[in-house]
Amino acid sequence: MRRLATERTGDRQLHRANELDALTGILPLERREALAALLTDEDVATLKHLAEKGMGPHTLRALASDLGYLEAWTFAATGLPLPWPATEELALKFLAHHLWDPAEREINPGHGMPNAIAAQLKTSGYLRVKGPHAPATVRRRLATWATLHRWRGLEPSFVTPAFKTALRLAIRANTRPSTRKSPRAVTRIVLNRLLATCAPSRLVDQRDRALLLTAFASGGRRRSEVAALRVDQIETLPPVPVDPRDPHSANLPCMAIRLGRTKRSNADNGTRVLLIGRPAEALATWLTDAKITSGAVFRSIDRWGRIGLAAISGDAVNDIVKRRCTRAGLDPALFSAHGLRSGYLTQAARDGVSLPEAMQQSQHRSVQQAATYYNDGERQMGKAARLAWR
């Protein structure tokens, strides 16, 4: 009987693995077997349903990752699968295991996530951090947990005033410093150093130059948006004057990029951002010299200079930024693709561009998030922090 049960379990896992094959373009292939062992048939059906309904691949990948972690943690902590609906007690245990005080842990070894549970999660590859989790990660996983409840037609029992109070207090007590996706912003000075490493005669350099300028000047586009950019999203507009107040001013080339689906918007909202001058020239040169008239804008290039047909990945965009930093003599550990996004708003503040105008180009929906980068640049140029400079 035990052998028969084992064979049935193996058959179910194989079935789930085959079902996940349909999502290989979205979920990481190397995690397929691990996810098939952890997720239930209902979990896989939910993911396939969301993919068919058009949920963005990056959102779905994050959701699957969170679901896999919740399943793995629940089994490690309780020895049982993730229950639906989850109890408030289980959610409180999740808080206690992920938001804890390192100073208290030194006094009380039982504080926080037990070592046995942490070891099990690390062995399975689901726990990669030391110490408490970042509050943003905990919030996101709890939000995913609640969302999955509602997609199953259930109401999460842990979304209560008492639990929200416990979460707020746990986050307030958390001493883990927040970190940015890119420790340093790619401002205009940094951008120009990266561009100086791009030779005008090589296709790979033309691509990287166009990519960097497009990502920065279009408002600091996310790396996923840059990677997914297609020719049919680009529109060449009439030239615009260098000085709009001078009718006899020289003209600059101008392009519009229709953003399509982004992290915060759908494909049908008609949002456009502009490229004027040097970025428009670089993008036009790349498309012309690479003979790209349709499909993906930014593509892989092999060692012999042959251009692929498929779009590069978001990770490849990040690799390009870091590779150019290395060639420019900058520490690649201090910069990432997200530095183009934060760098755009930082530079806007330094150049005196108003926050609402900068947000029209960056397409930040949250004034608070945009102002984080914008205010850093504005404060550096302001007088408030300079009162005792001499």
C-alpha positions in Angstrom: 0.0 0.0 0.0 2.8 2.4 0.9 4.5 1.6 -2.5 1.2 2.3 -4.3 0.8 5.6 -2.5 4.4 6.6 -3.4 3.7 5.8 -7.0 0.5 7.8 -7.0 2.4 10.8 -5.5 5.1 10.5 -8.1 2.4 10.3 -10.8 0.8 13.5 -9.5 4.1 15.3 -9.4 4.9 14.3 -12.9 1.5 15.5 -14.0 2.0 18.9 -12.3 5.5 19.1 -13.9 4.0 18.5 -17.3 1.3 21.1 -16.6 4.0 23.6 -15.6 5.7 23.0 -19.0 3.1 25.2 -20.5 4.5 28.1 -18.3 8.2 27.6 -19.1 8.3 31.0 -20.8 7.2 32.5 -17.5 8.4 30.3 -14.6 12.1 29.4 -14.2 12.6 26.1 -15.9 15.2 25.0 -13.3 12.6 25.3 -10.6 9.9 23.2 -12.4 10.5 19.9 -10.4 10.7 21.7 -7.1 7.5 23.7 -7.8 5.8 20.5 -8.9 6.6 18.8 -5.6 5.5 21.8 -3.5 2.5 23.2 -5.3 -0.9 21.4 -5.4 -3.0 20.7 -8.4 -5.1 23.6 -7.5 -2.1 25.9 -7.3 -0.9 24.9 -10.8 -4.5 25.4 -12.2 -4.6 28.9 -10.7 -1.3 29.8 -12.3 -2.3 28.5 -15.7 -5.6 30.4 -15.4 -3.8 33.7 -14.6 -1.4 33.2 -17.5 -4.3 32.6 -19.9 -6.1 35.7 -18.6 -3.0 37.8 -19.5 -1.3 38.5 -16.2 2.1 40.0 -16.9 4.9 37.4 -16.9 6.9 39.2 -14.2 3.9 39.5 -11.9 3.1 35.8 -12.4 6.7 34.8 -11.8 6.7 36.7 -8.5 3.4 35.2 -7.5 4.6 31.7 -8.2 7.8 32.4 -6.3 5.8 33.7 -3.3 3.4 30.7 -3.4 6.3 28.3 -3.6 8.0 29.9 -0.5 4.7 29.9 1.5 4.2 26.2 0.7 7.8 25.4 1.6 7.7 27.4 4.8 4.4 26.0 6.0 5.6 22.4 5.5 8.9 23.1 7.3 7.1 24.9 10.2 4.1 22.6 10.6 4.8 19.4 8.7 1.6 20.0 6.8 0.7 21.5 3.4 -0.4 25.1 3.2 -4.1 25.2 4.3 -6.9 27.0 2.5 -8.1 29.1 4.1 -5.1 29.8 6.3 -5.7 30.5 9.9 -4.7 33.7 11.7 -2.5 31.7 14.0 -0.4 30.5 11.0 -0.1 34.0 9.7 1.1 35.2 13.1 3.7 32.4 13.1 4.8 33.6 9.7 5.3 37.1 11.1 7.2 35.8 14.1 9.5 33.7 11.9 10.3 36.6 9.4 10.2 39.9 11.3 12.4 39.5 14.4 15.0 41.4 16.4 18.6 40.2 16.0 19.6 41.8 19.3 16.9 39.8 21.1 18.0 36.7 19.2 21.4 36.9 20.9 19.8 36.8 24.3 17.0 34.4 23.5 17.9 31.7 20.9 14.3 30.8 20.5 13.4 34.2 19.2 12.6 34.4 15.5 12.7 31.5 13.0 13.9 28.2 14.6 17.3 27.1 13.2 15.9 23.7 12.1 13.2 25.4 9.9 15.8 27.9 8.5 18.2 25.1 7.7 15.4 23.1 5.9 14.4 26.2 3.8 18.1 26.9 3.0 18.7 23.4 1.9 15.7 23.5 -0.5 16.9 26.9 -1.8 14.0 28.9 -0.6 15.8 30.9 2.1 18.7 33.0 1.0 18.9 35.8 3.5 20.5 35.9 6.9 18.6 37.5 9.7 15.0 38.8 9.5 13.4 39.4 6.2 12.9 42.9 4.6 9.5 44.3 5.6 8.6 44.9 2.0 9.2 41.2 1.2 6.9 40.1 4.1 4.2 42.6 3.0 4.4 41.3 -0.6 4.1 37.7 0.5 1.2 38.4 2.8 -0.5 40.3 0.0 0.1 37.4 -2.4 -1.3 35.0 0.2 -4.5 37.1 0.6 -4.9 37.5 -3.2 -4.7 33.7 -3.7 -7.3 33.2 -1.1 -9.7 35.5 -3.0 -9.0 33.8 -6.3 -10.1 30.6 -4.7 -13.3 32.2 -3.5 -12.1 32.3 0.1 -11.7 35.2 2.5 -8.3 35.2 4.3 -8.9 34.9 8.1 -5.7 36.8 8.9 -6.8 40.1 7.3 -8.2 41.4 10.5 -7.6 44.6 12.5 -5.7 42.6 15.2 -3.4 41.1 12.6 -2.8 44.4 10.8 -1.8 45.9 14.2 0.6 43.0 14.8 2.1 43.5 11.4 2.5 47.2 11.9 4.2 46.8 15.3 6.5 44.0 13.9 7.6 46.3 11.0 8.1 49.2 13.4 10.3 47.0 15.6 12.3 45.7 12.7 15.9 47.1 12.6 16.9 45.8 9.2 17.9 48.9 7.1 16.1 49.3 3.8 18.2 48.9 0.7 17.8 50.2 -2.8 17.8 48.1 -5.9 20.7 50.1 -7.2 23.0 51.6 -4.4 24.0 54.4 -6.8 21.9 56.3 -9.3 22.9 56.5 -12.9 22.8 60.2 -13.3 23.9 62.1 -16.4 27.6 62.1 -15.4 27.6 58.4 -14.9 25.5 57.8 -18.0 28.0 59.7 -20.2 30.9 57.6 -18.7 29.0 54.4 -19.8 28.3 55.8 -23.2 32.0 56.7 -23.7 32.7 52.9 -23.7 30.5 52.4 -26.7 32.4 52.5 -30.0 30.3 53.8 -32.9 31.4 51.2 -35.4 30.4 48.0 -33.6 26.8 46.7 -33.5 27.0 45.6 -29.9 28.1 49.1 -28.9 25.4 50.7 -31.0 22.8 48.5 -29.3 24.1 49.2 -25.8 24.3 52.9 -26.5 20.7 53.0 -27.8 19.5 50.9 -24.9 21.1 53.0 -22.2 19.9 56.3 -23.7 16.4 55.0 -24.3 16.1 53.5 -20.8 17.3 56.7 -19.2 15.7 59.4 -21.3 12.3 57.7 -21.5 11.9 58.3 -17.8 14.0 55.5 -16.5 12.2 52.6 -17.9 12.2 49.3 -16.0 14.5 46.7 -17.4 11.5 44.5 -18.2 10.0 47.3 -20.3 13.3 47.9 -22.1 13.7 44.2 -22.9 10.2 43.9 -24.1 10.3 47.0 -26.4 9.1 46.3 -29.9 9.4 48.3 -33.2 5.6 48.8 -33.5 5.7 50.7 -30.2 8.0 53.4 -31.7 6.7 56.3 -33.6 8.8 58.9 -35.4 7.4 62.4 -34.8 8.2 65.8 -36.5 11.5 67.4 -35.2 11.1 69.8 -32.2 13.1 73.0 -31.6 16.0 73.1 -29.2 14.5 76.2 -27.7 10.7 76.1 -27.9 10.6 79.9 -27.3 12.8 80.6 -30.3 11.0 79.9 -33.7 14.4 80.0 -35.5 16.0 77.5 -33.2 17.6 74.4 -34.6 15.5 71.2 -34.6 16.1 67.9 -32.8 14.8 64.5 -33.8 11.8 63.2 -31.8 10.3 59.8 -31.2 7.4 58.6 -29.1 7.3 55.2 -27.3 3.9 53.6 -26.6 4.6 51.8 -23.4 2.0 49.0 -23.7 1.7 46.8 -20.6 3.9 47.9 -17.7 4.2 47.0 -14.0 1.5 49.5 -13.1 -0.7 49.8 -16.3 -2.3 47.7 -19.0 -1.5 47.8 -22.7 -4.6 49.7 -23.7 -4.1 52.9 -21.8 -2.3 54.7 -24.6 0.5 56.0 -22.5 3.4 57.5 -24.5 6.8 58.9 -23.5 9.1 60.9 -25.7 12.7 60.6 -26.8 14.3 63.9 -28.0 17.7 64.6 -29.5 20.6 62.2 -28.7 18.4 59.2 -27.5 16.2 59.4 -30.6 19.3 59.5 -32.8 20.9 56.6 -31.1 17.8 54.4 -31.3 17.3 55.3 -35.0 20.9 54.5 -35.8 20.7 51.1 -34.1 17.5 50.1 -35.9 18.9 51.2 -39.2 22.3 49.6 -38.9 20.9 46.4 -37.4 18.3 46.3 -40.2 15.5 45.8 -37.6 12.1 46.7 -39.1 9.8 44.6 -36.9 9.7 42.6 -33.7 12.0 43.1 -30.7 14.1 46.3 -30.6 17.0 45.0 -28.4 18.3 41.6 -29.3 21.2 39.3 -28.5 24.4 39.6 -30.5 26.8 36.7 -30.7 30.6 36.9 -30.8 30.6 37.1 -34.6 28.2 40.0 -34.6 25.2 38.1 -35.7 21.9 39.5 -34.3 19.3 37.2 -32.9 15.5 37.4 -33.5 14.3 37.2 -29.9 14.3 40.0 -27.4 17.0 40.1 -24.7 15.9 39.4 -21.2 15.5 41.8 -18.3 18.6 40.2 -16.7 20.5 40.9 -19.9 19.7 44.6 -19.6 21.1 44.5 -16.0 24.2 42.7 -17.3 24.7 45.4 -20.0 24.7 48.2 -17.3 27.2 46.3 -15.1 29.4 45.4 -18.1 29.6 49.1 -19.2 30.3 50.1 -15.6 33.3 47.8 -15.5 34.6 49.2 -18.8 34.1 52.7 -17.5 36.1 52.0 -14.4 33.1 52.1 -12.1 32.3 49.4 -9.5 29.5 47.3 -11.0 28.3 46.3 -7.6 27.1 49.8 -7.0 25.0 50.1 -10.1 22.2 48.1 -11.7 19.5 48.7 -14.3 17.3 50.2 -11.7 19.9 52.9 -11.3 18.7 54.3 -14.7 15.2 54.8 -13.2 16.4 56.4 -9.9 19.0 58.4 -11.9 16.4 59.9 -14.2 14.5 61.4 -11.3 17.6 62.4 -9.4 18.9 64.3 -12.5 15.5 65.9 -13.0 15.6 67.3 -9.6 19.2 68.6 -10.1 18.1 70.2 -13.4 15.1 72.0 -11.8 12.4 69.9 -13.5 9.2 69.9 -11.5 8.2 66.6 -9.9 4.8 66.4 -11.8 6.6 66.9 -15.1 9.2 64.3 -14.3 6.5 61.8 -13.3 4.8 62.3 -16.7 7.9 60.8 -18.3 8.8 58.3 -15.6 5.2 57.2 -15.3 5.5 56.7 -11.5 2.0 56.5 -10.0 3.2 56.9 -6.5 4.3 60.5 -5.7 5.8 59.1 -2.5 8.0 56.7 -4.4 9.0 59.2 -7.1 9.7 61.8 -4.5 12.2 59.5 -2.7 14.6 59.8 -5.6 13.6 63.3 -6.6 14.1 64.7 -3.1 17.5 63.2 -2.7 18.7 65.1 -5.8 16.9 68.3 -4.8 18.3 68.2 -1.2 21.9 67.8 -2.5 21.5 71.0 -4.5 19.6 72.9 -1.8 20.8 75.0 1.1 19.2 73.1 4.0 22.1 70.6 4.4 24.8 73.2 3.7 24.3 75.5 6.7 27.5 74.4 8.4 29.6 73.6 5.4 32.1 76.3 6.2 
